[in-house]
Amino acid sequence: DPEVIILMPCGFDLKRTATEASVLSSRPGWEDLAAVRAGYVYATDANAYFNRPGPRLADSLEIMAEILHPEVFQFGHENRGWQRVPEVAP
C-alpha cells in the first residue's frame, strides 16, 4: 500500500502524464490506496527527466526530493517537472 505514487510513463511530458492519470481512478482498489486517500499522487515530465539518463539526472533527483520531502527540498521544479494530481482521487 504505497504512501506516495509518482507517475513517470515513458515518453510522456508533464501535461500528458497529468491528463492520462485520470484513467487510474477506474482501476479496482485505486480509491483504497493510502497515497490516493492522502492526495499524494504526482505526475512528472517523464520524457525530460526520467526516461533517458543524461545531463538532467541531477534534476531528476531534485524532483524526487521535492516530491518526497517538500518540507526540506525546494529546487523550483514544481509545475515544470512535476505536479500533484488531485483529480485522480476518488
Secondary structure, 3 states (H helix, E strand, C coil): CCCCEEECCCCCCHHHHHHHHHHHHHCCCHHHCHHHHHCCEEEECHHHHCCCCCCCHHHHHHHHHHHHCCCCCCCCCECCCEEECHHHCC
